[in-house]
Protein backbone atom coordinates (compact mmCIF):
# COMPACT_ATOMS: atom_id res chain seq x y z
CA UNK A 1 0.00 0.00 0.00
CA UNK A 2 2.89 2.35 0.76
CA UNK A 3 4.36 1.73 -2.69
CA UNK A 4 1.10 2.67 -4.42
CA UNK A 5 0.81 5.77 -2.25
CA UNK A 6 4.39 6.81 -3.02
CA UNK A 7 3.91 6.32 -6.76
CA UNK A 8 0.69 8.33 -6.65
CA UNK A 9 2.37 11.20 -4.77
CA UNK A 10 5.28 11.29 -7.23
CA UNK A 11 2.85 11.25 -10.16
CA UNK A 12 0.75 14.11 -8.75
CA UNK A 13 3.83 16.23 -7.96
CA UNK A 14 5.21 15.59 -11.44
CA UNK A 15 1.96 16.64 -13.09
CA UNK A 16 1.60 19.75 -10.92
CA UNK A 17 5.11 21.01 -11.57
CA UNK A 18 5.39 19.98 -15.21
CA UNK A 19 6.82 22.57 -17.55
CA UNK A 20 6.21 22.66 -21.28
CA UNK A 21 9.02 21.05 -23.23
CA UNK A 22 10.15 21.77 -26.72
CA UNK A 23 11.55 18.62 -28.21
CA UNK A 24 13.06 20.01 -31.36
CA UNK A 25 16.61 19.96 -32.57
CA UNK A 26 18.16 23.13 -33.96
CA UNK A 27 17.25 22.30 -37.56
CA UNK A 28 13.64 21.46 -36.67
CA UNK A 29 13.33 24.66 -34.62
CA UNK A 30 14.57 26.76 -37.51
CA UNK A 31 12.14 25.03 -39.88
CA UNK A 32 9.26 25.44 -37.43
CA UNK A 33 9.96 29.16 -37.05
CA UNK A 34 9.72 29.60 -40.80
CA UNK A 35 6.39 27.72 -41.03
CA UNK A 36 4.44 29.76 -38.50
CA UNK A 37 2.85 29.01 -35.15
CA UNK A 38 0.17 26.40 -35.98
CA UNK A 39 2.34 24.13 -38.17
CA UNK A 40 5.16 24.46 -35.61
CA UNK A 41 2.88 23.12 -32.87
CA UNK A 42 1.92 20.24 -35.16
CA UNK A 43 5.58 19.48 -35.83
CA UNK A 44 6.35 19.52 -32.10
CA UNK A 45 3.42 17.17 -31.40
CA UNK A 46 4.61 14.80 -34.13
CA UNK A 47 8.11 14.74 -32.66
CA UNK A 48 6.72 13.90 -29.20
CA UNK A 49 4.51 11.17 -30.70
CA UNK A 50 7.45 9.61 -32.52
CA UNK A 51 9.53 9.80 -29.33
CA UNK A 52 6.85 8.07 -27.23
CA UNK A 53 6.27 5.13 -29.59
CA UNK A 54 9.46 3.17 -28.72
CA UNK A 55 8.82 3.67 -24.99
CA UNK A 56 5.30 2.26 -25.32
CA UNK A 57 6.54 -0.74 -27.32
CA UNK A 58 9.32 -1.52 -24.82
CA UNK A 59 6.86 -1.06 -21.95
CA UNK A 60 4.41 -3.55 -23.44
CA UNK A 61 7.16 -6.10 -24.07
CA UNK A 62 8.50 -5.62 -20.53
CA UNK A 63 5.06 -6.02 -18.99
CA UNK A 64 4.35 -9.22 -20.93
CA UNK A 65 7.75 -10.60 -19.92
CA UNK A 66 7.15 -9.74 -16.26
CA UNK A 67 3.66 -11.26 -16.36
CA UNK A 68 5.01 -14.45 -17.97
CA UNK A 69 7.73 -14.81 -15.35
CA UNK A 70 5.19 -14.22 -12.59
CA UNK A 71 2.97 -17.01 -13.95
CA UNK A 72 5.97 -19.38 -14.14
CA UNK A 73 6.90 -18.63 -10.53
CA UNK A 74 3.33 -19.25 -9.40
CA UNK A 75 3.22 -22.58 -11.26
CA UNK A 76 6.54 -23.67 -9.77
CA UNK A 77 5.36 -22.71 -6.30
CA UNK A 78 2.08 -24.58 -6.79
CA UNK A 79 3.88 -27.79 -7.81
CA UNK A 80 6.32 -27.51 -4.90
CA UNK A 81 9.44 -27.03 -7.04
CA UNK A 82 9.99 -23.39 -6.13
CA UNK A 83 11.85 -23.42 -2.83
N, CA, C and O atoms as a CHARMM CRD file, in Angstrom:
* protein
*
  332
    1    1 UNK  N      0.81800  -1.18000   0.00000 PROA 1      0.00000
    2    1 UNK  CA     0.00000   0.00000   0.00000 PROA 1      0.00000
    3    1 UNK  C      0.87100   1.25800   0.00000 PROA 1      0.00000
    4    1 UNK  O      0.53500   2.25700  -0.63500 PROA 1      0.00000
    5    2 UNK  N      1.99900   1.19400   0.72200 PROA 2      0.00000
    6    2 UNK  CA     2.89100   2.35100   0.75900 PROA 2      0.00000
    7    2 UNK  C      3.50500   2.62500  -0.60600 PROA 2      0.00000
    8    2 UNK  O      3.72800   3.78000  -0.97000 PROA 2      0.00000
    9    3 UNK  N      3.77800   1.56500  -1.36000 PROA 3      0.00000
   10    3 UNK  CA     4.35600   1.72500  -2.69300 PROA 3      0.00000
   11    3 UNK  C      3.37500   2.44300  -3.61700 PROA 3      0.00000
   12    3 UNK  O      3.76100   3.35000  -4.35200 PROA 3      0.00000
   13    4 UNK  N      2.11900   2.04000  -3.57900 PROA 4      0.00000
   14    4 UNK  CA     1.10100   2.67500  -4.41900 PROA 4      0.00000
   15    4 UNK  C      0.93800   4.13500  -4.02700 PROA 4      0.00000
   16    4 UNK  O      0.81800   5.00700  -4.88800 PROA 4      0.00000
   17    5 UNK  N      0.93500   4.39300  -2.75400 PROA 5      0.00000
   18    5 UNK  CA     0.80600   5.77000  -2.25100 PROA 5      0.00000
   19    5 UNK  C      1.99100   6.62100  -2.69100 PROA 5      0.00000
   20    5 UNK  O      1.81100   7.76500  -3.10600 PROA 5      0.00000
   21    6 UNK  N      3.19200   6.07700  -2.60500 PROA 6      0.00000
   22    6 UNK  CA     4.39200   6.81200  -3.01900 PROA 6      0.00000
   23    6 UNK  C      4.37200   7.11100  -4.51500 PROA 6      0.00000
   24    6 UNK  O      4.70200   8.21800  -4.94000 PROA 6      0.00000
   25    7 UNK  N      3.98300   6.12000  -5.30200 PROA 7      0.00000
   26    7 UNK  CA     3.91000   6.31800  -6.75500 PROA 7      0.00000
   27    7 UNK  C      2.87900   7.39000  -7.08800 PROA 7      0.00000
   28    7 UNK  O      3.11900   8.24000  -7.94500 PROA 7      0.00000
   29    8 UNK  N      1.73400   7.35000  -6.41300 PROA 8      0.00000
   30    8 UNK  CA     0.68700   8.33400  -6.64800 PROA 8      0.00000
   31    8 UNK  C      1.15500   9.74500  -6.28500 PROA 8      0.00000
   32    8 UNK  O      0.87300  10.69500  -7.01400 PROA 8      0.00000
   33    9 UNK  N      1.85700   9.88600  -5.18000 PROA 9      0.00000
   34    9 UNK  CA     2.37100  11.19600  -4.77400 PROA 9      0.00000
   35    9 UNK  C      3.37900  11.71800  -5.79400 PROA 9      0.00000
   36    9 UNK  O      3.32200  12.88800  -6.17300 PROA 9      0.00000
   37   10 UNK  N      4.28800  10.87800  -6.23600 PROA 10     0.00000
   38   10 UNK  CA     5.27700  11.29400  -7.23300 PROA 10     0.00000
   39   10 UNK  C      4.59100  11.69400  -8.53300 PROA 10     0.00000
   40   10 UNK  O      4.97600  12.68300  -9.15700 PROA 10     0.00000
   41   11 UNK  N      3.59000  10.94200  -8.94300 PROA 11     0.00000
   42   11 UNK  CA     2.85300  11.25200 -10.16100 PROA 11     0.00000
   43   11 UNK  C      2.13200  12.59500 -10.05800 PROA 11     0.00000
   44   11 UNK  O      2.17800  13.39500 -10.99200 PROA 11     0.00000
   45   12 UNK  N      1.47200  12.84400  -8.93800 PROA 12     0.00000
   46   12 UNK  CA     0.75500  14.11200  -8.74800 PROA 12     0.00000
   47   12 UNK  C      1.72900  15.28800  -8.72500 PROA 12     0.00000
   48   12 UNK  O      1.47400  16.31600  -9.35100 PROA 12     0.00000
   49   13 UNK  N      2.83000  15.14300  -8.01500 PROA 13     0.00000
   50   13 UNK  CA     3.82500  16.22500  -7.96200 PROA 13     0.00000
   51   13 UNK  C      4.41100  16.48100  -9.33900 PROA 13     0.00000
   52   13 UNK  O      4.62700  17.63400  -9.71300 PROA 13     0.00000
   53   14 UNK  N      4.66700  15.43800 -10.09200 PROA 14     0.00000
   54   14 UNK  CA     5.20700  15.59000 -11.44300 PROA 14     0.00000
   55   14 UNK  C      4.23500  16.33000 -12.34400 PROA 14     0.00000
   56   14 UNK  O      4.63700  17.20400 -13.11100 PROA 14     0.00000
   57   15 UNK  N      2.96500  15.98600 -12.25400 PROA 15     0.00000
   58   15 UNK  CA     1.95900  16.64300 -13.09100 PROA 15     0.00000
   59   15 UNK  C      1.78600  18.10200 -12.67700 PROA 15     0.00000
   60   15 UNK  O      1.64000  18.97400 -13.53300 PROA 15     0.00000
   61   16 UNK  N      1.80100  18.37100 -11.39000 PROA 16     0.00000
   62   16 UNK  CA     1.60100  19.74500 -10.91600 PROA 16     0.00000
   63   16 UNK  C      2.74700  20.67400 -11.29900 PROA 16     0.00000
   64   16 UNK  O      2.52400  21.84900 -11.58900 PROA 16     0.00000
   65   17 UNK  N      3.94900  20.16200 -11.30300 PROA 17     0.00000
   66   17 UNK  CA     5.10900  21.00500 -11.56700 PROA 17     0.00000
   67   17 UNK  C      5.70600  20.77600 -12.95400 PROA 17     0.00000
   68   17 UNK  O      6.87000  21.09300 -13.19600 PROA 17     0.00000
   69   18 UNK  N      4.91300  20.23200 -13.84700 PROA 18     0.00000
   70   18 UNK  CA     5.39100  19.98100 -15.20700 PROA 18     0.00000
   71   18 UNK  C      5.54800  21.30100 -15.95600 PROA 18     0.00000
   72   18 UNK  O      4.72800  22.20800 -15.82100 PROA 18     0.00000
   73   19 UNK  N      6.58800  21.38800 -16.72800 PROA 19     0.00000
   74   19 UNK  CA     6.82000  22.56700 -17.55500 PROA 19     0.00000
   75   19 UNK  C      6.72500  22.14500 -19.01300 PROA 19     0.00000
   76   19 UNK  O      7.06300  21.01200 -19.35500 PROA 19     0.00000
   77   20 UNK  N      6.27300  23.03700 -19.86400 PROA 20     0.00000
   78   20 UNK  CA     6.20900  22.66200 -21.28200 PROA 20     0.00000
   79   20 UNK  C      7.60800  22.41400 -21.83900 PROA 20     0.00000
   80   20 UNK  O      8.54700  23.15200 -21.53900 PROA 20     0.00000
   81   21 UNK  N      7.73300  21.38800 -22.63400 PROA 21     0.00000
   82   21 UNK  CA     9.01700  21.05000 -23.22900 PROA 21     0.00000
   83   21 UNK  C      8.94900  21.24000 -24.73500 PROA 21     0.00000
   84   21 UNK  O      7.90300  21.05700 -25.35900 PROA 21     0.00000
   85   22 UNK  N     10.05100  21.60000 -25.28400 PROA 22     0.00000
   86   22 UNK  CA    10.15100  21.77100 -26.72400 PROA 22     0.00000
   87   22 UNK  C     11.18200  20.76700 -27.20800 PROA 22     0.00000
   88   22 UNK  O     12.38200  20.92600 -26.98500 PROA 22     0.00000
   89   23 UNK  N     10.69600  19.74200 -27.86800 PROA 23     0.00000
   90   23 UNK  CA    11.55000  18.61500 -28.21200 PROA 23     0.00000
   91   23 UNK  C     12.03300  18.69800 -29.65400 PROA 23     0.00000
   92   23 UNK  O     11.89500  17.74900 -30.42500 PROA 23     0.00000
   93   24 UNK  N     12.59200  19.82900 -29.99800 PROA 24     0.00000
   94   24 UNK  CA    13.05600  20.00600 -31.36300 PROA 24     0.00000
   95   24 UNK  C     14.56000  20.24800 -31.37200 PROA 24     0.00000
   96   24 UNK  O     15.11500  20.91900 -30.50100 PROA 24     0.00000
   97   25 UNK  N     15.18900  19.68100 -32.38000 PROA 25     0.00000
   98   25 UNK  CA    16.61000  19.96200 -32.56900 PROA 25     0.00000
   99   25 UNK  C     16.73800  21.34100 -33.21600 PROA 25     0.00000
  100   25 UNK  O     15.73100  21.97200 -33.53500 PROA 25     0.00000
  101   26 UNK  N     17.94100  21.79700 -33.40500 PROA 26     0.00000
  102   26 UNK  CA    18.16200  23.13200 -33.95800 PROA 26     0.00000
  103   26 UNK  C     17.59000  23.26700 -35.37200 PROA 26     0.00000
  104   26 UNK  O     17.01200  24.30000 -35.71000 PROA 26     0.00000
  105   27 UNK  N     17.74600  22.24400 -36.18400 PROA 27     0.00000
  106   27 UNK  CA    17.24600  22.29800 -37.56200 PROA 27     0.00000
  107   27 UNK  C     15.72200  22.32000 -37.56200 PROA 27     0.00000
  108   27 UNK  O     15.11500  23.08500 -38.31200 PROA 27     0.00000
  109   28 UNK  N     15.09500  21.48900 -36.72800 PROA 28     0.00000
  110   28 UNK  CA    13.63700  21.45600 -36.66600 PROA 28     0.00000
  111   28 UNK  C     13.08700  22.77400 -36.12300 PROA 28     0.00000
  112   28 UNK  O     12.04300  23.23900 -36.58100 PROA 28     0.00000
  113   29 UNK  N     13.77200  23.37900 -35.15700 PROA 29     0.00000
  114   29 UNK  CA    13.33500  24.66000 -34.61600 PROA 29     0.00000
  115   29 UNK  C     13.37200  25.73700 -35.68100 PROA 29     0.00000
  116   29 UNK  O     12.43700  26.52800 -35.80500 PROA 29     0.00000
  117   30 UNK  N     14.44200  25.76900 -36.44500 PROA 30     0.00000
  118   30 UNK  CA    14.56700  26.76200 -37.50600 PROA 30     0.00000
  119   30 UNK  C     13.47000  26.56700 -38.56200 PROA 30     0.00000
  120   30 UNK  O     12.88800  27.54100 -39.03800 PROA 30     0.00000
  121   31 UNK  N     13.19300  25.33000 -38.92000 PROA 31     0.00000
  122   31 UNK  CA    12.14000  25.03100 -39.88300 PROA 31     0.00000
  123   31 UNK  C     10.78000  25.42400 -39.32700 PROA 31     0.00000
  124   31 UNK  O      9.95700  25.99400 -40.04300 PROA 31     0.00000
  125   32 UNK  N     10.53900  25.12300 -38.05700 PROA 32     0.00000
  126   32 UNK  CA     9.26000  25.44000 -37.43400 PROA 32     0.00000
  127   32 UNK  C      9.03800  26.94700 -37.35700 PROA 32     0.00000
  128   32 UNK  O      7.91200  27.41600 -37.52800 PROA 32     0.00000
  129   33 UNK  N     10.08800  27.70200 -37.10300 PROA 33     0.00000
  130   33 UNK  CA     9.96100  29.15600 -37.04900 PROA 33     0.00000
  131   33 UNK  C      9.57800  29.73100 -38.40800 PROA 33     0.00000
  132   33 UNK  O      8.86500  30.73200 -38.47800 PROA 33     0.00000
  133   34 UNK  N     10.03200  29.12200 -39.46300 PROA 34     0.00000
  134   34 UNK  CA     9.71800  29.59900 -40.80100 PROA 34     0.00000
  135   34 UNK  C      8.29500  29.23500 -41.21300 PROA 34     0.00000
  136   34 UNK  O      7.70900  29.91400 -42.05600 PROA 34     0.00000
  137   35 UNK  N      7.72500  28.16900 -40.63000 PROA 35     0.00000
  138   35 UNK  CA     6.39500  27.72300 -41.02600 PROA 35     0.00000
  139   35 UNK  C      5.27900  28.52700 -40.38400 PROA 35     0.00000
  140   35 UNK  O      4.20400  28.65100 -40.97000 PROA 35     0.00000
  141   36 UNK  N      5.49900  29.06300 -39.22600 PROA 36     0.00000
  142   36 UNK  CA     4.44300  29.75900 -38.50200 PROA 36     0.00000
  143   36 UNK  C      4.08600  29.00600 -37.23300 PROA 36     0.00000
  144   36 UNK  O      4.65000  27.95000 -36.94400 PROA 36     0.00000
  145   37 UNK  N      3.13700  29.56000 -36.47200 PROA 37     0.00000
  146   37 UNK  CA     2.84700  29.00800 -35.14700 PROA 37     0.00000
  147   37 UNK  C      2.08000  27.68600 -35.19600 PROA 37     0.00000
  148   37 UNK  O      2.46900  26.73000 -34.52500 PROA 37     0.00000
  149   38 UNK  N      1.00400  27.61300 -35.97200 PROA 38     0.00000
  150   38 UNK  CA     0.17300  26.39900 -35.97500 PROA 38     0.00000
  151   38 UNK  C      0.91600  25.18700 -36.54700 PROA 38     0.00000
  152   38 UNK  O      0.88200  24.12500 -35.92500 PROA 38     0.00000
  153   39 UNK  N      1.57600  25.29300 -37.68400 PROA 39     0.00000
  154   39 UNK  CA     2.34500  24.13000 -38.16600 PROA 39     0.00000
  155   39 UNK  C      3.49500  23.75700 -37.22800 PROA 39     0.00000
  156   39 UNK  O      3.85900  22.58500 -37.12600 PROA 39     0.00000
  157   40 UNK  N      4.06600  24.74800 -36.54700 PROA 40     0.00000
  158   40 UNK  CA     5.15600  24.46000 -35.61500 PROA 40     0.00000
  159   40 UNK  C      4.65800  23.61600 -34.44300 PROA 40     0.00000
  160   40 UNK  O      5.35000  22.70600 -33.98600 PROA 40     0.00000
  161   41 UNK  N      3.44600  23.92800 -33.95900 PROA 41     0.00000
  162   41 UNK  CA     2.87700  23.11900 -32.87400 PROA 41     0.00000
  163   41 UNK  C      2.60900  21.69300 -33.35700 PROA 41     0.00000
  164   41 UNK  O      2.82100  20.73000 -32.62000 PROA 41     0.00000
  165   42 UNK  N      2.14500  21.56700 -34.59200 PROA 42     0.00000
  166   42 UNK  CA     1.92400  20.24100 -35.16200 PROA 42     0.00000
  167   42 UNK  C      3.21500  19.45500 -35.28600 PROA 42     0.00000
  168   42 UNK  O      3.24800  18.25700 -35.00300 PROA 42     0.00000
  169   43 UNK  N      4.28400  20.12800 -35.71100 PROA 43     0.00000
  170   43 UNK  CA     5.58400  19.47700 -35.82800 PROA 43     0.00000
  171   43 UNK  C      6.08200  19.02300 -34.45800 PROA 43     0.00000
  172   43 UNK  O      6.61100  17.91900 -34.32300 PROA 43     0.00000
  173   44 UNK  N      5.91500  19.86300 -33.45100 PROA 44     0.00000
  174   44 UNK  CA     6.35200  19.51700 -32.10100 PROA 44     0.00000
  175   44 UNK  C      5.56300  18.31500 -31.57500 PROA 44     0.00000
  176   44 UNK  O      6.12900  17.41800 -30.95000 PROA 44     0.00000
  177   45 UNK  N      4.24400  18.30500 -31.83500 PROA 45     0.00000
  178   45 UNK  CA     3.42000  17.17300 -31.40000 PROA 45     0.00000
  179   45 UNK  C      3.84800  15.88500 -32.11100 PROA 45     0.00000
  180   45 UNK  O      3.88300  14.82100 -31.49400 PROA 45     0.00000
  181   46 UNK  N      4.16700  15.97700 -33.38500 PROA 46     0.00000
  182   46 UNK  CA     4.60800  14.80200 -34.13200 PROA 46     0.00000
  183   46 UNK  C      5.92400  14.26300 -33.59000 PROA 46     0.00000
  184   46 UNK  O      6.11300  13.05000 -33.49900 PROA 46     0.00000
  185   47 UNK  N      6.83100  15.16000 -33.23100 PROA 47     0.00000
  186   47 UNK  CA     8.11500  14.73600 -32.66200 PROA 47     0.00000
  187   47 UNK  C      7.88900  14.01200 -31.33500 PROA 47     0.00000
  188   47 UNK  O      8.49900  12.97200 -31.08600 PROA 47     0.00000
  189   48 UNK  N      7.01600  14.55500 -30.48100 PROA 48     0.00000
  190   48 UNK  CA     6.71700  13.90500 -29.20300 PROA 48     0.00000
  191   48 UNK  C      6.06000  12.54100 -29.41200 PROA 48     0.00000
  192   48 UNK  O      6.36600  11.59100 -28.69100 PROA 48     0.00000
  193   49 UNK  N      5.16300  12.43800 -30.39000 PROA 49     0.00000
  194   49 UNK  CA     4.50800  11.16800 -30.70300 PROA 49     0.00000
  195   49 UNK  C      5.53900  10.13400 -31.15100 PROA 49     0.00000
  196   49 UNK  O      5.52300   8.99300 -30.68900 PROA 49     0.00000
  197   50 UNK  N      6.42200  10.53100 -32.03900 PROA 50     0.00000
  198   50 UNK  CA     7.44800   9.60600 -32.51700 PROA 50     0.00000
  199   50 UNK  C      8.40500   9.20400 -31.40200 PROA 50     0.00000
  200   50 UNK  O      8.91900   8.08500 -31.39900 PROA 50     0.00000
  201   51 UNK  N      8.64900  10.10900 -30.45200 PROA 51     0.00000
  202   51 UNK  CA     9.53000   9.80500 -29.33400 PROA 51     0.00000
  203   51 UNK  C      8.87000   8.81100 -28.37700 PROA 51     0.00000
  204   51 UNK  O      9.54900   7.95600 -27.80700 PROA 51     0.00000
  205   52 UNK  N      7.55200   8.91800 -28.19600 PROA 52     0.00000
  206   52 UNK  CA     6.85100   8.07300 -27.22900 PROA 52     0.00000
  207   52 UNK  C      6.64400   6.64700 -27.73800 PROA 52     0.00000
  208   52 UNK  O      6.55100   5.72000 -26.93300 PROA 52     0.00000
  209   53 UNK  N      6.57200   6.45700 -29.02400 PROA 53     0.00000
  210   53 UNK  CA     6.27200   5.13500 -29.59000 PROA 53     0.00000
  211   53 UNK  C      7.24000   4.03800 -29.12900 PROA 53     0.00000
  212   53 UNK  O      6.77300   2.98400 -28.69800 PROA 53     0.00000
  213   54 UNK  N      8.55200   4.23000 -29.19700 PROA 54     0.00000
  214   54 UNK  CA     9.45700   3.16900 -28.72400 PROA 54     0.00000
  215   54 UNK  C      9.29900   2.86600 -27.23200 PROA 54     0.00000
  216   54 UNK  O      9.43100   1.71500 -26.81500 PROA 54     0.00000
  217   55 UNK  N      9.01500   3.90500 -26.42300 PROA 55     0.00000
  218   55 UNK  CA     8.82300   3.67200 -24.98900 PROA 55     0.00000
  219   55 UNK  C      7.59600   2.81600 -24.73600 PROA 55     0.00000
  220   55 UNK  O      7.62200   1.94400 -23.86700 PROA 55     0.00000
  221   56 UNK  N      6.52000   3.04900 -25.47800 PROA 56     0.00000
  222   56 UNK  CA     5.30500   2.25600 -25.32200 PROA 56     0.00000
  223   56 UNK  C      5.56700   0.81500 -25.73600 PROA 56     0.00000
  224   56 UNK  O      5.14200  -0.11100 -25.04600 PROA 56     0.00000
  225   57 UNK  N      6.25000   0.61500 -26.83800 PROA 57     0.00000
  226   57 UNK  CA     6.53900  -0.73800 -27.31500 PROA 57     0.00000
  227   57 UNK  C      7.39900  -1.49600 -26.30800 PROA 57     0.00000
  228   57 UNK  O      7.10300  -2.64700 -25.99000 PROA 57     0.00000
  229   58 UNK  N      8.44900  -0.87100 -25.80900 PROA 58     0.00000
  230   58 UNK  CA     9.32300  -1.51800 -24.81800 PROA 58     0.00000
  231   58 UNK  C      8.55000  -1.78200 -23.53300 PROA 58     0.00000
  232   58 UNK  O      8.74900  -2.81600 -22.89500 PROA 58     0.00000
  233   59 UNK  N      7.66800  -0.86000 -23.14600 PROA 59     0.00000
  234   59 UNK  CA     6.85800  -1.05500 -21.95200 PROA 59     0.00000
  235   59 UNK  C      5.93000  -2.25800 -22.07600 PROA 59     0.00000
  236   59 UNK  O      5.79100  -3.03900 -21.13500 PROA 59     0.00000
  237   60 UNK  N      5.30000  -2.40600 -23.22500 PROA 60     0.00000
  238   60 UNK  CA     4.40700  -3.55000 -23.44300 PROA 60     0.00000
  239   60 UNK  C      5.18700  -4.85600 -23.41100 PROA 60     0.00000
  240   60 UNK  O      4.75100  -5.82500 -22.79000 PROA 60     0.00000
  241   61 UNK  N      6.33700  -4.88700 -24.07400 PROA 61     0.00000
  242   61 UNK  CA     7.16400  -6.09600 -24.06700 PROA 61     0.00000
  243   61 UNK  C      7.63300  -6.42000 -22.64800 PROA 61     0.00000
  244   61 UNK  O      7.60100  -7.57900 -22.23600 PROA 61     0.00000
  245   62 UNK  N      8.06200  -5.41600 -21.90900 PROA 62     0.00000
  246   62 UNK  CA     8.50400  -5.62400 -20.53300 PROA 62     0.00000
  247   62 UNK  C      7.39300  -6.12600 -19.63100 PROA 62     0.00000
  248   62 UNK  O      7.61300  -7.00100 -18.79400 PROA 62     0.00000
  249   63 UNK  N      6.19200  -5.56900 -19.80100 PROA 63     0.00000
  250   63 UNK  CA     5.05700  -6.01500 -18.98600 PROA 63     0.00000
  251   63 UNK  C      4.70200  -7.47100 -19.28500 PROA 63     0.00000
  252   63 UNK  O      4.45900  -8.25600 -18.36900 PROA 63     0.00000
  253   64 UNK  N      4.67400  -7.82700 -20.57000 PROA 64     0.00000
  254   64 UNK  CA     4.34800  -9.21700 -20.93000 PROA 64     0.00000
  255   64 UNK  C      5.40500 -10.18600 -20.40800 PROA 64     0.00000
  256   64 UNK  O      5.08000 -11.29300 -19.97800 PROA 64     0.00000
  257   65 UNK  N      6.66700  -9.77100 -20.44700 PROA 65     0.00000
  258   65 UNK  CA     7.75100 -10.60400 -19.92000 PROA 65     0.00000
  259   65 UNK  C      7.58100 -10.77500 -18.41200 PROA 65     0.00000
  260   65 UNK  O      7.67800 -11.89000 -17.90000 PROA 65     0.00000
  261   66 UNK  N      7.33000  -9.68400 -17.70200 PROA 66     0.00000
  262   66 UNK  CA     7.14800  -9.73700 -16.25800 PROA 66     0.00000
  263   66 UNK  C      5.96700 -10.62300 -15.89200 PROA 66     0.00000
  264   66 UNK  O      6.05200 -11.43000 -14.96700 PROA 66     0.00000
  265   67 UNK  N      4.84700 -10.46800 -16.63100 PROA 67     0.00000
  266   67 UNK  CA     3.65800 -11.26300 -16.36200 PROA 67     0.00000
  267   67 UNK  C      3.92800 -12.75400 -16.61600 PROA 67     0.00000
  268   67 UNK  O      3.46900 -13.60500 -15.85500 PROA 67     0.00000
  269   68 UNK  N      4.66800 -13.06500 -17.68000 PROA 68     0.00000
  270   68 UNK  CA     5.01100 -14.45200 -17.97500 PROA 68     0.00000
  271   68 UNK  C      5.89000 -15.06400 -16.89800 PROA 68     0.00000
  272   68 UNK  O      5.68200 -16.21000 -16.50100 PROA 68     0.00000
  273   69 UNK  N      6.86700 -14.30900 -16.42400 PROA 69     0.00000
  274   69 UNK  CA     7.73300 -14.81000 -15.34900 PROA 69     0.00000
  275   69 UNK  C      6.95100 -15.01000 -14.05800 PROA 69     0.00000
  276   69 UNK  O      7.19600 -15.95800 -13.31200 PROA 69     0.00000
  277   70 UNK  N      6.00600 -14.10500 -13.80300 PROA 70     0.00000
  278   70 UNK  CA     5.19500 -14.22400 -12.59000 PROA 70     0.00000
  279   70 UNK  C      4.34800 -15.49100 -12.63600 PROA 70     0.00000
  280   70 UNK  O      4.21400 -16.18600 -11.62900 PROA 70     0.00000
  281   71 UNK  N      3.77200 -15.79700 -13.80500 PROA 71     0.00000
  282   71 UNK  CA     2.97300 -17.01300 -13.94700 PROA 71     0.00000
  283   71 UNK  C      3.84200 -18.25600 -13.75800 PROA 71     0.00000
  284   71 UNK  O      3.41500 -19.21900 -13.12100 PROA 71     0.00000
  285   72 UNK  N      5.06000 -18.24000 -14.30900 PROA 72     0.00000
  286   72 UNK  CA     5.96800 -19.37900 -14.13900 PROA 72     0.00000
  287   72 UNK  C      6.31500 -19.58900 -12.67400 PROA 72     0.00000
  288   72 UNK  O      6.34600 -20.72500 -12.20200 PROA 72     0.00000
  289   73 UNK  N      6.57500 -18.51000 -11.95400 PROA 73     0.00000
  290   73 UNK  CA     6.89800 -18.62700 -10.53300 PROA 73     0.00000
  291   73 UNK  C      5.72000 -19.18200  -9.74300 PROA 73     0.00000
  292   73 UNK  O      5.90200 -19.99600  -8.83800 PROA 73     0.00000
  293   74 UNK  N      4.50700 -18.74100 -10.08700 PROA 74     0.00000
  294   74 UNK  CA     3.32900 -19.24600  -9.39800 PROA 74     0.00000
  295   74 UNK  C      3.12500 -20.73100  -9.67400 PROA 74     0.00000
  296   74 UNK  O      2.76400 -21.48500  -8.77000 PROA 74     0.00000
  297   75 UNK  N      3.35300 -21.15800 -10.92100 PROA 75     0.00000
  298   75 UNK  CA     3.21500 -22.57600 -11.26500 PROA 75     0.00000
  299   75 UNK  C      4.25300 -23.42400 -10.54000 PROA 75     0.00000
  300   75 UNK  O      3.94200 -24.51300 -10.05700 PROA 75     0.00000
  301   76 UNK  N      5.48800 -22.92600 -10.46400 PROA 76     0.00000
  302   76 UNK  CA     6.54300 -23.66500  -9.76800 PROA 76     0.00000
  303   76 UNK  C      6.23400 -23.77000  -8.28400 PROA 76     0.00000
  304   76 UNK  O      6.47500 -24.80700  -7.66700 PROA 76     0.00000
  305   77 UNK  N      5.70100 -22.70000  -7.71300 PROA 77     0.00000
  306   77 UNK  CA     5.35500 -22.71300  -6.30100 PROA 77     0.00000
  307   77 UNK  C      4.20500 -23.67600  -6.02700 PROA 77     0.00000
  308   77 UNK  O      4.19500 -24.37100  -5.01100 PROA 77     0.00000
  309   78 UNK  N      3.22400 -23.71200  -6.95300 PROA 78     0.00000
  310   78 UNK  CA     2.07500 -24.58100  -6.78800 PROA 78     0.00000
  311   78 UNK  C      2.46500 -26.06200  -6.86300 PROA 78     0.00000
  312   78 UNK  O      1.86900 -26.89600  -6.18000 PROA 78     0.00000
  313   79 UNK  N      3.45800 -26.38700  -7.68700 PROA 79     0.00000
  314   79 UNK  CA     3.88100 -27.78500  -7.80700 PROA 79     0.00000
  315   79 UNK  C      4.87100 -28.17100  -6.72400 PROA 79     0.00000
  316   79 UNK  O      5.17200 -29.35300  -6.56000 PROA 79     0.00000
  317   80 UNK  N      5.38200 -27.20200  -5.98400 PROA 80     0.00000
  318   80 UNK  CA     6.32000 -27.51400  -4.90300 PROA 80     0.00000
  319   80 UNK  C      7.76700 -27.48600  -5.32100 PROA 80     0.00000
  320   80 UNK  O      8.63900 -27.82900  -4.52300 PROA 80     0.00000
  321   81 UNK  N      8.05700 -27.08300  -6.55700 PROA 81     0.00000
  322   81 UNK  CA     9.44100 -27.03300  -7.03900 PROA 81     0.00000
  323   81 UNK  C     10.12400 -25.72600  -6.71100 PROA 81     0.00000
  324   81 UNK  O     11.34700 -25.64100  -6.81500 PROA 81     0.00000
  325   82 UNK  N      9.38600 -24.70800  -6.32100 PROA 82     0.00000
  326   82 UNK  CA     9.99100 -23.38900  -6.12800 PROA 82     0.00000
  327   82 UNK  C     10.35200 -23.09000  -4.70000 PROA 82     0.00000
  328   82 UNK  O      9.68700 -22.28400  -4.04900 PROA 82     0.00000
  329   83 UNK  N     11.42100 -23.73800  -4.18400 PROA 83     0.00000
  330   83 UNK  CA    11.85000 -23.42400  -2.82800 PROA 83     0.00000
  331   83 UNK  C     13.30800 -23.25000  -2.73300 PROA 83     0.00000
  332   83 UNK  O     13.82800 -22.98000  -1.65100 PROA 83     0.00000
